[in-house]
């Protein structure tokens, strides 16, 4: 055994005594609707996650696989709970072929360092440099599929309601105040979360902050009735984007 390996082992055991460290591995299975299911429902398994938690130092490694057992992503967290997930260190995403798609470095949930995006053929699509969440355009580079340098492409663009933010504000004014809520003089802010899909359609609508069932229902209806948005993009490609929207009800 080399002196370097011995030094590494000594440092680890000195910083984190062996009796304080224990590894816990859990496997969680999901169906096509992203609902947790038991592992005995083999025909319903759409994907699964292998979660490795190292107690005592708060590190968690989460690997996601498709139903064929092909690795989809490999992400490291400094905190991984139901209410708090903080990415720390390297995160990777993979194509269904198993080839690397994106490799990123995080510091306390902020992109920090180099993020590399790859084409399916293995060539680099883009190299983006980040400093605590802010992209450095001067250091970043983009390429075509043959590896030739091309003009800069924005790392990420958020989805946009038709006509922009002002048009969205005007649209939200169309809400119909439920009579039952008016009689009870109920007002407040309902927060709705939804996905703007790659084609701009709205999907997976959920109320994440409720005020009253009648107000919640009207907020959901308002979002469901929205026209298609201009979709968001990452690396110049359309992507699904999770969007949070506050809707105010005031008498």
N, C-alpha and C positions, 0 to 999 in steps of 0.2 A: 504493500500500500504506500502511495507516495506521501511525502510530507505535507503536500497541499491538501490532500483529502483528509489527513489526520487533523490538520489545523481547522478545516471546515467543520468537522465533527465536533471538535473541542469548542468552537465558538457557539455552535447551535445548542449544545448541551449546557454551556455556561449561561447563555442568555435565557434559555427555556429549559429548566430541569426536566428530565425525562418523566418524573412522576406527575408533572403538571400538564403534560401533553398527551392527548388521546385523539385518535382519528375516528370520525364517525362517517359512515357512508350510507346514503339513502338513495333509492331509486324510485322515481315518481313517474307514473304512466298517465298519458292523456289521450282522449279520443279526438275525432276530427273537429269537434266544437270547442276544443281546448279545455275540456272538463276532466278532472282527475278520475281515474278508474283503477280498479284493482288489476294486478298482473295476471289474474286467471282469465280475464276477458281478452284472450289473445286476438280474436278476430276484430276487436274494436280499437286496438292500440294503433294510434296514428303517429305518436312520437313519445319519447321518454327522456328523462333527465337523470343523470347520475351526479349526486351532490356530495362532495367530500368536505366535511368540516373538521378543522383541526382545533379542538378545544384548548383553551389556555392562551392562544395567541390570536384568535379571532379571524383566521384566514379560511376562506371558502373557495373551492374550485367547482364550478358548475359546467358540466358537459352535456350538451343536448344532442340527441340522435334521432334520425327518422326511423320509421318502422322497420326498415331494412338493416338498421344497425350502423348506418353511415353517419359519421360525426358531422353535425351542423354548426356547432359553435363550442368554443372553449374559453370560458370567462373566469377571471379571478376577482374576488371581492374581499374588502377589509371588513365589511359588515353585510350579513345576508339574513334578514328577517322579513316577516310579512310586511312590515311598515317601513323598513329601511334597508335599501340595497345600494352599496357604495362600491363601484368598480375601482380596482387598484391593480396596477401592473398591466400585464399583457392580456389582450382579448383577441380572439380569432373567430372568423366566420368562414364557412366552407361551402363550395358548390355541392350539388347532389352527387357529383362525380367523386367527391372527396378532396378535390384540389382546393388550395387556399383561395379565398375570395377577398378577405380584408384582414389586416393585422394592425392593431392599434395599441397605444400605450396610454394608460390612465393614471391620474393622481387625484385621489379623493373625488372621483366621479367626473373629473374634467379631463378632456383630451390633453395630453401633455407629452411632447416629443413627436415621433414620426408615426403617421398613419399611412399604410400602403394598401392600395386597391389593385386587384389583379383581374385581367381578362381570363376567360375560361381556358385559353390556350397557355396560360401561365405567365404571359408577359405582363409587365407592370402597366396599369392604367393611369395611376397617379400616385405621387408622393406628396403628402401634406404635412407641414410642420406646425405644431401647436405649442403655444405657451399659455398654460392654464386656461384652456378652452378657446383661445383666440388664434385663428389661423394666420400664419406668416406667409403672405402671398409671394414675397420676394424669394423665399427659400423653396416654396412649393413648385412642383413640376407636373405636367400632364403629358400623356403620350397617346398615340393611336395604337391600333392593335398590332401594327408591325414594329412598334418600338420607336417611332419617330416623334420628336418633341412637337407639341401642338400648343396653341394659345391656352391660357389658364381657364379652367372650368371651376366654377364655385363648388366648394366641398358639399354644401347643403343649402337648399332653398326651400322655405316653408310653403305649404299650400296657401292659396289665396282665393277668397270668396269672389265671385264675378263682380267686377267693379271696384274691388279693394275694400279696405276697412270702413270707409264712409258708407259704402253700399251695404255692408254687413250691419252697421248700426241702424240704417234705415229699414232693413229687412226685419230686424228684431223688434222694431216698433209696431209691427203688424200683429203682435201677440194679442190674443183675446183673453182678457182677464176673466177667469171663471167666476160665475155668479156666486157660487157657494163660498168661495174665498173672499169675495167682496163683502158679503153679508157678515162674515166673521172678522172682517177687517184684517185679513192676513196678508202680509207683504214681506218681501225679503229677496234674497238672491239664491236662485237655483243654479248649481254648477253642473254642466253636462259634459261628458267626455265621449268622444267618438273617433272613428278612424276615417280619414280621407284617403280613399284607395288610390291605386296607381292610375285609374281612369277618371279620378275626380269624384266618384260616387261616395255617398256617406254610408257608413256601416258601423255595426257594433256600438250602438248608442246606449249610454248608461248615465244615470243620475248619480253623481258622486257626492253631492251635497244637497240634501233634501230640506224643504221648508214645509211643504204641505202636499198631500197626494194630488190634489186638483192642480196646483201650480206645477208640480213635477210633470203631470200628464200633458199640460199645455206646452211646457218647455220641450218635452220629447217630441210632441207633434210638430212644433216649430222647426226643430232640427231635421226631422224626417222629411219635411216638405221642402227642404232647401234644394236649389238647383245644383248641378255639378260644379265643383270647384276646379280651379287650375291646380293640378296635383303638385305635391312636393317632389323634390328630386335630391339625389345624393350621387356624387361623382358624375353628374350630368344625366342620370337615369331616373325615371319615375319610381317612387317608392310609396308604400303605405306609411302614413304619418298619424300618430296619435295626437288629437287636438282637444284642448280643454277650453270651454266657452262658458262664461258667467252670463246668466240671463236675469235681469232685474225686474221685479214686480213691485210697483209702487202705486199706491192709491192717491 
